[in-house]
Amino acid sequence: MSPPKYYTTFQAAKLLGVSLATVVNWTRDGMLQAHRTPGGHRRISEPDLIAFARAYKIPLADGLADQVSTKRRVLIVDDDTDYLTIVKTVLERNDFEVETARSGFGAGVAVERFRPDVILMDIRMPGMDGFEVMEKLEGMRAGRPVPVIGCSGTSDEATRRRIERVFDRFLPKPFDYGTLLSTLDEVLA
């Protein structure tokens, strides 16, 4: 795997069709991920630039546009391997690009690397439950809000109310896949 290509803020501005000041503001505000060189200059990786353009529906220059997948990206976070396999298969057959994580820690890593358009998260997981993961993800989602759909088999009314306050949507388990697909379509519209 070759290392990612990096762009200066000037090059990124040209590729996104905006002013240099706009790109600098986006990086300063954390909307567009960038790192600083030892000399203090900002550099933006090609994957971050593409993810940003996709998230904000900014048309890309021809060279980059060819690299952008038209598939919507879903991160599934659940400790049940069988569930992950089945849901991943269903989503991939319905033209989604899917990544999975089996823990809250794995979810954080996957969000940074995969840059999902939506997260489907189990509430009850060992170690770090879905509510704790949401607390950790809040800082990561600040510049680029990613909707999170909470999933749980619980019927406890207090837990359901908490889920509805913390997550963007709630899907009770078990759910049928038609409901999952229509919920994803609504959230991603």
C-alpha positions as CSV (number, residue, x, y, z in Angstrom):
1,M,0.0,0.0,0.0
2,S,1.5,3.3,-1.1
3,P,1.5,6.3,1.3
4,P,-1.2,8.9,0.8
5,K,-0.5,12.0,-1.3
6,Y,-0.6,15.3,0.5
7,Y,-1.7,18.7,-0.7
8,T,-0.9,22.3,0.5
9,T,-3.8,24.5,1.5
10,F,-3.3,26.4,-1.8
11,Q,-3.6,23.1,-3.8
12,A,-6.6,22.0,-1.8
13,A,-8.3,25.3,-2.4
14,K,-7.8,24.9,-6.1
15,L,-9.1,21.3,-6.2
16,L,-12.2,22.3,-4.1
17,G,-12.8,25.5,-6.0
18,V,-12.7,27.8,-3.0
19,S,-10.4,30.5,-1.7
20,L,-7.2,29.8,0.2
21,A,-8.6,31.5,3.3
22,T,-11.6,29.2,3.2
23,V,-9.4,26.1,3.3
24,V,-7.3,27.6,6.1
25,N,-10.5,28.4,8.1
26,W,-11.8,24.8,7.5
27,T,-8.6,23.3,8.8
28,R,-8.3,25.7,11.7
29,D,-11.9,24.8,12.7
30,G,-11.3,21.1,12.4
31,M,-13.7,20.6,9.6
32,L,-11.0,19.6,7.2
33,Q,-8.3,17.4,8.7
34,A,-4.7,18.6,8.2
35,H,-1.4,18.3,9.9
36,R,1.4,20.8,10.3
37,T,4.9,20.4,9.0
38,P,7.9,21.2,11.2
39,G,7.9,24.6,9.4
40,G,4.3,25.3,10.4
41,H,2.6,24.7,7.0
42,R,-0.6,22.7,6.8
43,R,-0.8,19.5,4.7
44,I,-4.0,17.7,3.8
45,S,-3.9,14.0,2.9
46,E,-5.7,13.0,-0.3
47,P,-8.1,10.6,1.6
48,D,-9.0,13.4,4.0
49,L,-9.6,15.8,1.1
50,I,-11.8,13.3,-0.7
51,A,-13.8,12.4,2.5
52,F,-14.3,16.1,3.2
53,A,-15.6,16.8,-0.3
54,R,-17.9,13.8,-0.2
55,A,-19.3,14.8,3.3
56,Y,-20.0,18.4,2.2
57,K,-21.1,17.5,-1.4
58,I,-18.3,19.6,-3.0
59,P,-17.6,18.7,-6.6
60,L,-14.0,17.6,-7.1
61,A,-11.5,18.3,-9.8
62,D,-11.4,15.7,-12.5
63,G,-8.3,13.9,-11.2
64,L,-9.8,13.4,-7.8
65,A,-13.3,12.8,-8.9
66,D,-12.3,9.4,-10.4
67,Q,-11.1,8.2,-7.0
68,V,-14.3,8.9,-5.1
69,S,-16.6,5.9,-4.6
70,T,-20.3,6.6,-5.2
71,K,-21.2,4.0,-2.5
72,R,-22.5,5.3,0.8
73,R,-20.2,4.2,3.7
74,V,-21.6,2.4,6.8
75,L,-19.6,1.5,9.9
76,I,-21.3,-1.3,11.9
77,V,-20.2,-1.5,15.5
78,D,-21.3,-4.7,17.3
79,D,-19.5,-7.4,19.4
80,D,-21.6,-10.2,17.8
81,T,-19.6,-11.6,14.9
82,D,-22.5,-13.4,13.2
83,Y,-24.6,-10.2,13.3
84,L,-21.8,-8.2,11.8
85,T,-21.4,-10.7,9.0
86,I,-25.1,-10.9,8.1
87,V,-25.7,-7.1,8.2
88,K,-22.5,-6.4,6.3
89,T,-23.6,-8.9,3.6
90,V,-27.1,-7.3,3.3
91,L,-25.7,-3.8,3.1
92,E,-23.0,-4.7,0.5
93,R,-25.6,-6.4,-1.6
94,N,-27.5,-3.1,-1.5
95,D,-24.6,-1.1,-2.8
96,F,-23.1,0.2,0.5
97,E,-19.4,0.2,1.3
98,V,-19.2,-1.4,4.8
99,E,-16.6,-1.5,7.6
100,T,-17.1,-3.3,10.9
101,A,-15.8,-2.9,14.4
102,R,-16.2,-5.3,17.3
103,S,-15.6,-2.8,20.1
104,G,-15.9,0.8,21.1
105,F,-12.2,1.3,20.7
106,G,-12.4,-0.3,17.2
107,A,-15.2,2.1,16.4
108,G,-13.0,5.1,17.2
109,V,-10.2,3.8,15.0
110,A,-12.6,3.0,12.1
111,V,-14.2,6.4,12.2
112,E,-10.9,8.1,11.7
113,R,-9.7,5.7,9.0
114,F,-12.9,4.8,7.2
115,R,-14.7,8.1,7.4
116,P,-18.3,6.6,7.4
117,D,-21.3,8.5,6.2
118,V,-23.4,6.7,9.0
119,I,-22.7,4.5,12.0
120,L,-24.9,1.6,13.0
121,M,-24.0,0.9,16.7
122,D,-25.0,-1.7,19.2
123,I,-25.9,-0.3,22.6
124,R,-24.8,-3.3,24.7
125,M,-21.2,-4.2,24.2
126,P,-18.6,-5.4,26.8
127,G,-16.0,-3.0,27.9
128,M,-17.4,0.2,26.4
129,D,-21.1,0.3,25.7
130,G,-22.7,2.4,22.9
131,F,-23.3,5.4,25.2
132,E,-19.7,5.6,26.2
133,V,-18.6,5.2,22.5
134,M,-20.9,8.2,21.7
135,E,-19.2,10.3,24.3
136,K,-15.8,9.5,22.8
137,L,-17.1,10.1,19.2
138,E,-18.6,13.5,20.0
139,G,-15.2,15.2,19.7
140,M,-14.4,13.3,16.5
141,R,-17.8,14.1,14.9
142,A,-17.7,17.9,15.7
143,G,-16.2,19.0,12.4
144,R,-18.1,16.5,10.3
145,P,-21.3,15.3,11.9
146,V,-21.9,11.6,11.2
147,P,-25.4,10.3,12.1
148,V,-25.4,7.3,14.5
149,I,-28.2,4.8,14.6
150,G,-28.4,3.0,17.9
151,C,-29.5,-0.7,17.9
152,S,-30.6,-2.7,20.9
153,G,-32.8,-5.6,21.9
154,T,-33.7,-3.9,25.1
155,S,-37.3,-3.1,25.9
156,D,-36.5,-1.1,29.0
157,E,-38.4,2.2,28.6
158,A,-35.7,4.3,30.4
159,T,-33.0,2.9,28.2
160,R,-35.0,3.5,25.1
161,R,-35.6,7.1,26.1
162,R,-31.9,7.5,26.7
163,I,-31.1,6.0,23.3
164,E,-33.5,8.4,21.6
165,R,-31.7,11.4,23.4
166,V,-28.2,10.3,22.5
167,F,-28.5,8.7,19.1
168,D,-29.8,10.2,15.8
169,R,-32.1,7.2,15.3
170,F,-33.0,4.0,17.1
171,L,-33.6,0.5,15.6
172,P,-34.9,-2.2,18.0
173,K,-33.3,-5.6,17.5
174,P,-34.1,-7.8,15.8
175,F,-35.1,-5.6,12.9
176,D,-36.0,-6.6,9.4
177,Y,-33.6,-5.5,6.7
178,G,-36.2,-3.5,4.8
179,T,-36.5,-1.3,7.9
180,L,-32.7,-1.0,8.2
181,L,-32.4,0.0,4.5
182,S,-35.2,2.6,4.7
183,T,-33.8,4.0,7.9
184,L,-30.4,4.4,6.3
185,D,-32.0,6.1,3.3
186,E,-33.8,8.5,5.6
187,V,-30.6,9.3,7.6
188,L,-28.5,9.7,4.5
189,A,-31.0,11.8,2.5
